Amino acid sequence: MFGLPAWLLIVPVLAFLIFVHELGHFVSAKLFRIKVIEFGFGFPPRIFGVTYRGTTYSINLIPLGGFVRMVGEEDPTHPESFARQSIPKRLVVLAAGSFMNFVLPVVIFTVLLMLPHDALVGGSVMVSAVAPGSPAQQAGLRGGDLILAVDGEPVMTPAELVADIRGKRGRPVDLNLRRASSVMGLSQSPELAAFETVSLTPRVSPPRLRVVEQVTDPARQVSLSDARRYDPNLDVGDTLTQGAMGVTIGLVNPKFGRTTEPAWTAVPNAVGTIWSVLSLTWNAVSEGVATRSNPGISGPVGIARATGEIVEQLGVSWIFQLAAVLSVSLGIVNLLPIPALDGGRIMFVLIEWIRGGKRISPQREGLIHLVGFAVLIGLILIITYSDIMRIINGESFLR
C-alpha cells in the first residue's frame, strides 16, 4: 500500500481504538455534567486545538494515544469535578472506555457478517492424532477418523467440536464416526467407509506430561516415542499438552459459499464471536500461568509485526478482524486492577465504597498510580525485548 510496510497499519488501528476508548470516558462525563477541560487525540505536544463550551478539543503529535482531562479527578472541591460525583457515576465514567471497546467489535463483526462474505457451509472434522493414555485412545479413536456428530448433534468444523466438548467435560458423550477401511489399500475410499459410535468422557483437567526417554512416573511422564506419535515436534524435556479428549483435529473437505446475514442473526453471532475470543484468551492465559510461559502476550512491536504478517498473508481486509480482537484486548487490559489503568482507579472507588465513603488521600492515590505506571512501563519494555528477540530469531507471531 503506497510502498509502505504493512506493519505501519497498526498506527491508525491503535489510534482509532484508543480514540473510541477515550470517547466513552468523554461522553459519559458530559452526560453527568462533569467539566471536561480537554479531549485530546494523541499525546502532546499539541498540533491543533479548538475550544467549544469550555472544552478544548486537541490533536496532538504522537498518534498512539488519547486522553480526557476532567476537573478535579482526585480533588472534590470543584462543584463540577469528577471526584465530587457519586460512586456509581464515577464507576460508569471509568468503565465507559472499556465498554466502548467491547461494543466496537460487535459492531465490526455485525457489519462484516451483513456484507457479502465467504462462509463455511460444510466440511468434516478429522482426527489427526491421538494422545497416549487419553480418553480418545481408550475409546479406540484413530488418526483419520471423521467425527460426524456429538450426542447426535452434527459438527462440521473443529470450532463446533471444541465448543460441544467443552460444555460436556466430565460427562460421557457419544461420538458418531466414519472410519475408512484399509482393505486393498483403499484407506480413504468412501464406498468402504464404516460408521461407528464410540463413547468417552472428556476430561475436566487434562494432564500435562513431561517427555522423557524412559518413563518412571506414568502419571506425569510420557515416552518420547509415544509423544512423537501425537506431536512429531516434541523432544525430551518438552511438555505434551492435550485437550479434554486428547486428540488433534483438522478440517477436511471444506465447502464455502457466498452469503450474507440479516441483522437479527448477525448481532448474536457477532457477540458469540467475541465470546469465543474471550474464551480462547482466558484458556491461553490459564495455560501460560500453569506452565509459567508466555501465553502469546505481545507489546507494541509484536502487535505491529503480527499486523504486517496478517496483511501479507491474508490481505488488508483482515485488518478489521484484527482491530476487533485488539479492541477486546484493550478493554480487558484497562479493566485490570492495576494502578494507572482504569481498573486501578475503579479499585480505589470500590475501596472508598467499602470504607463507607472515606476516601484515600489524593496524594497517596496519586503516588500509587505513579508507581503502577512505572511498573507498567517496565513490563512493556520486557515484553518488547521478548518481541524483538522473536523477530531476530525469525519466529512468526501468528501461531
C-alpha positions in Angstrom: 0.0 0.0 0.0 1.7 3.1 -1.3 5.0 1.3 -0.9 4.8 1.5 2.9 5.5 -1.5 5.2 2.3 -3.4 6.1 3.1 -3.2 9.8 2.5 0.6 9.8 -1.2 -0.1 9.5 -1.1 -0.7 13.3 -0.7 3.0 13.8 -4.1 4.1 12.5 -5.7 1.0 14.0 -4.5 1.6 17.5 -5.2 5.3 17.2 -8.8 4.6 16.3 -9.2 2.1 19.1 -7.8 4.4 21.7 -10.0 7.3 20.3 -13.1 5.1 20.8 -12.0 4.2 24.3 -11.5 7.8 25.3 -14.8 8.8 23.6 -16.5 6.5 26.1 -15.0 8.4 29.0 -15.8 11.8 27.3 -19.5 11.1 26.5 -20.2 9.6 30.0 -18.5 12.6 31.7 -20.6 15.0 29.6 -23.8 13.1 30.4 -23.1 13.5 34.1 -22.2 17.2 33.7 -18.6 16.7 34.7 -16.4 19.6 33.4 -14.0 18.3 30.8 -11.0 20.5 30.3 -9.6 18.8 27.3 -10.4 15.9 25.0 -7.2 15.1 23.2 -6.4 12.7 20.3 -2.8 11.6 20.6 -0.2 12.7 23.1 1.3 16.2 23.4 2.9 18.3 22.0 -0.3 19.8 20.7 -0.6 20.4 16.9 -4.1 22.0 16.8 -6.8 22.8 19.3 -10.2 24.5 19.4 -12.3 25.4 22.5 -16.0 24.9 22.5 -18.3 25.3 25.5 -15.4 25.2 27.9 -13.7 22.1 26.5 -10.6 22.1 24.4 -10.6 19.6 21.6 -7.0 18.9 20.5 -5.0 17.0 18.0 -1.5 16.1 19.3 1.7 15.0 17.7 2.1 11.4 18.9 -0.9 9.4 17.5 -0.7 6.3 19.7 -2.9 7.6 22.5 -5.6 9.9 23.7 -6.9 11.4 26.9 -9.8 13.0 28.6 -8.8 15.6 31.2 -11.5 16.4 33.7 -11.7 18.9 36.5 -10.7 17.6 39.9 -10.1 13.9 39.1 -8.9 13.4 42.7 -10.0 16.7 44.3 -13.8 17.0 45.0 -13.7 20.8 45.9 -14.9 21.9 42.4 -18.7 21.6 42.0 -18.3 20.1 38.5 -15.3 17.9 39.4 -15.1 14.1 38.7 -14.2 13.4 42.3 -17.4 15.1 43.6 -19.7 12.7 41.7 -21.4 9.8 43.4 -19.7 6.4 43.4 -22.0 4.9 40.7 -21.4 7.8 38.4 -17.6 7.6 38.8 -17.7 3.9 38.2 -19.7 4.4 35.0 -17.2 7.0 33.7 -14.2 4.9 34.5 -15.7 1.7 32.9 -17.2 3.5 29.9 -13.9 3.4 27.9 -13.7 -0.4 28.1 -17.4 -0.7 27.4 -16.9 1.1 24.1 -14.0 -1.3 23.3 -16.4 -4.2 23.8 -19.2 -2.6 21.8 -16.9 -1.7 18.8 -16.0 -5.4 17.9 -19.7 -6.3 18.0 -20.4 -3.5 15.5 -17.4 -4.6 13.3 -18.3 -8.3 13.2 -22.0 -7.5 12.7 -21.2 -5.3 9.6 -18.8 -7.9 8.2 -21.5 -10.6 8.6 -24.2 -8.5 7.0 -21.9 -7.8 4.0 -21.4 -10.5 1.3 -18.7 -12.8 2.5 -17.4 -16.4 2.1 -18.6 -18.7 4.8 -18.0 -22.3 5.6 -21.2 -24.2 4.7 -19.9 -27.7 5.1 -16.9 -30.0 5.9 -15.7 -32.8 8.1 -13.7 -32.9 11.3 -10.8 -35.4 11.1 -8.8 -36.8 13.9 -5.1 -36.1 13.1 -3.5 -37.8 16.1 -4.5 -39.4 19.4 -2.6 -38.7 22.7 -1.3 -41.8 24.6 -3.5 -42.8 27.5 -6.2 -40.3 26.7 -10.0 -40.9 26.7 -9.8 -40.9 22.9 -7.2 -43.6 22.8 -9.2 -45.7 25.4 -12.3 -45.3 23.3 -10.4 -46.6 20.2 -10.2 -43.4 18.1 -7.6 -43.4 15.4 -5.9 -41.0 13.1 -8.1 -40.5 10.0 -11.4 -41.0 11.8 -14.0 -38.4 10.9 -16.2 -37.1 13.8 -19.6 -36.5 12.3 -21.7 -35.8 15.5 -21.6 -35.4 19.2 -24.5 -36.9 21.1 -26.4 -36.9 17.8 -25.7 -33.2 17.1 -23.8 -32.8 13.8 -20.4 -31.0 13.8 -18.9 -29.6 10.7 -15.9 -27.6 12.0 -13.2 -28.1 14.6 -14.6 -25.0 16.4 -18.0 -26.6 16.7 -16.5 -29.8 18.1 -14.4 -27.9 20.7 -17.4 -25.9 21.8 -19.5 -29.0 22.2 -16.9 -31.0 24.1 -16.0 -28.0 26.4 -19.6 -27.9 27.6 -19.7 -31.6 28.3 -16.5 -32.2 30.2 -16.8 -34.8 32.9 -19.8 -36.4 31.3 -20.0 -39.4 28.9 -20.6 -38.4 25.3 -21.3 -40.4 22.2 -19.2 -39.7 19.0 -20.5 -40.7 15.6 -17.6 -41.6 13.5 -16.9 -42.5 9.9 -13.9 -44.8 9.5 -12.2 -45.7 6.3 -11.4 -49.3 5.6 -7.8 -50.3 4.9 -8.9 -53.2 2.7 -6.8 -53.4 -0.5 -5.1 -50.2 0.4 -8.2 -48.1 -0.3 -7.9 -46.4 3.1 -9.8 -43.3 2.2 -12.5 -44.8 -0.1 -15.9 -43.5 0.9 -17.5 -46.7 -0.5 -15.6 -48.8 2.0 -16.2 -46.4 5.0 -17.6 -47.9 8.2 -19.8 -45.9 10.5 -19.4 -46.4 14.3 -20.4 -44.8 17.6 -18.0 -44.7 20.5 -18.4 -43.3 24.0 -15.9 -41.4 26.1 -15.7 -39.0 28.9 -13.9 -35.7 28.2 -11.6 -34.7 31.0 -12.1 -31.6 33.1 -8.4 -31.2 33.8 -6.2 -32.9 31.1 -2.7 -34.0 32.4 0.5 -32.3 31.4 3.1 -35.0 30.7 6.8 -34.4 30.6 8.5 -36.0 27.6 11.3 -38.4 28.8 13.4 -41.2 27.3 12.2 -43.7 29.9 9.0 -43.4 31.9 9.3 -43.8 35.7 6.1 -42.0 36.6 3.2 -42.6 34.1 1.0 -40.0 35.8 3.5 -37.2 35.0 5.7 -38.6 32.2 5.3 -39.9 28.6 7.9 -41.6 26.5 9.5 -39.8 23.6 8.2 -42.4 21.1 4.6 -42.1 22.3 4.8 -38.3 22.5 6.0 -38.0 18.9 3.1 -40.1 17.6 0.9 -37.3 18.9 3.2 -34.4 18.1 6.3 -35.0 16.0 7.9 -31.8 17.1 8.2 -32.8 20.7 11.6 -33.6 22.3 12.9 -34.8 25.6 12.2 -32.2 28.3 9.1 -30.7 26.5 5.6 -31.0 27.8 2.9 -32.9 26.0 -0.3 -30.8 26.2 -3.7 -32.1 25.2 -7.3 -31.2 25.4 -10.3 -32.8 27.1 -10.5 -35.7 24.7 -6.8 -36.0 23.8 -6.9 -35.5 20.0 -5.6 -33.1 17.5 -8.2 -32.3 14.8 -8.4 -30.6 11.5 -10.9 -29.7 8.8 -11.2 -31.7 5.6 -13.3 -31.3 2.6 -14.3 -27.8 3.4 -17.1 -26.2 1.4 -17.5 -22.5 1.2 -20.4 -20.3 -0.2 -21.1 -16.6 -0.6 -23.6 -15.5 1.9 -25.0 -12.6 4.0 -26.7 -12.5 7.3 -29.7 -10.4 8.5 -29.1 -8.1 11.4 -31.2 -10.3 13.8 -28.7 -13.1 13.4 -25.6 -11.1 12.7 -25.7 -9.4 16.1 -25.9 -12.6 18.2 -23.3 -14.3 16.0 -21.0 -11.3 16.4 -21.5 -11.5 20.2 -20.7 -15.2 20.0 -17.5 -14.5 18.1 -16.4 -12.0 20.8 -17.2 -14.6 23.5 -15.1 -17.2 21.6 -12.2 -14.7 21.6 -12.6 -14.1 25.3 -12.7 -17.9 26.0 -9.6 -18.5 23.9 -7.8 -15.7 25.6 -8.7 -17.0 29.1 -7.6 -20.5 28.1 -4.3 -19.2 26.8 -3.6 -17.1 29.9 -4.6 -20.0 32.2 -2.2 -22.3 30.3 0.5 -19.7 30.4 0.2 -19.4 34.2 0.1 -23.1 34.7 3.3 -23.6 32.5 5.0 -20.4 33.5 5.3 -19.5 29.9 4.2 -16.6 27.7 0.6 -17.3 26.6 1.1 -15.1 23.5 1.2 -11.7 25.0 2.9 -9.1 22.8 3.8 -5.5 23.2 3.7 -2.7 20.6 6.5 -4.2 18.5 4.9 -7.7 18.5 1.5 -6.3 17.6 3.0 -4.3 14.7 4.8 -7.4 13.4 1.6 -9.5 13.7 -0.3 -6.8 11.8 2.3 -7.0 8.9 2.1 -10.8 8.8 -1.7 -10.7 8.7 -1.8 -8.2 5.9 0.8 -10.0 3.9 -0.7 -13.5 4.3 -4.4 -12.8 4.4 -4.9 -9.4 2.9 -5.8 -5.9 4.0 -9.5 -6.8 4.6 -8.4 -8.9 7.7 -7.3 -5.6 9.4 -10.9 -5.2 10.5 -10.9 -8.5 12.3 -7.6 -7.6 13.9 -9.0 -4.3 15.1 -11.9 -6.1 16.7 -9.7 -8.5 18.6 -7.3 -5.8 19.7 -10.3 -3.7 20.9 -11.4 -6.6 23.1 -7.9 -6.9 24.5 -7.7 -3.2 25.1 -11.0 -3.3 27.0 -9.8 -6.2 29.2 -6.4 -4.8 30.0 -7.8 -1.4 31.0 -10.2 -3.1 33.5 -7.4 -5.0 35.3 -6.9 -3.7 38.9 -3.5 -2.2 38.1 -2.8 1.3 39.3 -2.6 3.9 36.5 -5.2 2.0 34.5 -9.0 2.4 34.6 -9.3 -0.8 36.6 -6.9 0.5 39.2 -8.9 3.7 39.6 -12.1 1.6 39.8 -10.4 -0.3 42.6 -9.9 2.9 44.6 -13.5 3.9 44.1 -14.7 0.5 45.3 -12.3 0.7 48.4 -14.0 4.1 49.1 -17.4 2.4 48.9 -16.3 -0.4 51.2 -15.0 2.2 53.7 -18.3 3.9 53.8 -17.3 6.9 51.7 -14.0 7.5 53.3 -11.5 8.4 50.5 -7.9 7.6 50.3 -5.9 10.9 50.2 -5.3 12.3 46.7 -1.6 12.4 47.4 -1.4 8.8 48.3 -3.6 7.6 45.4 -1.5 9.7 43.0 1.7 8.1 44.3 0.3 4.6 43.9 -0.8 5.4 40.4 2.7 6.8 39.6 4.4 3.6 40.9 1.9 1.5 39.0 2.6 3.4 35.8 6.4 2.9 36.3 5.8 -0.9 36.8 3.6 -1.0 33.7 6.3 0.7 31.6 8.8 -1.8 32.9 6.6 -4.7 31.9 6.1 -3.2 28.4 9.8 -2.9 28.0 10.4 -6.6 29.0 7.7 -7.8 26.6 9.1 -5.5 23.8 12.5 -7.1 24.4 11.0 -10.5 24.0 9.2 -9.5 20.8 12.4 -8.1 19.3 14.2 -11.4 20.1 11.4 -13.3 18.4 11.8 -11.2 15.3 15.6 -11.7 15.3 15.1 -15.5 15.6 12.7 -15.4 12.7 9.7 -16.6 14.7 6.2 -15.9 13.5 3.7 -14.0 15.6 0.7 -15.9 14.1 0.7 -19.2 15.9 
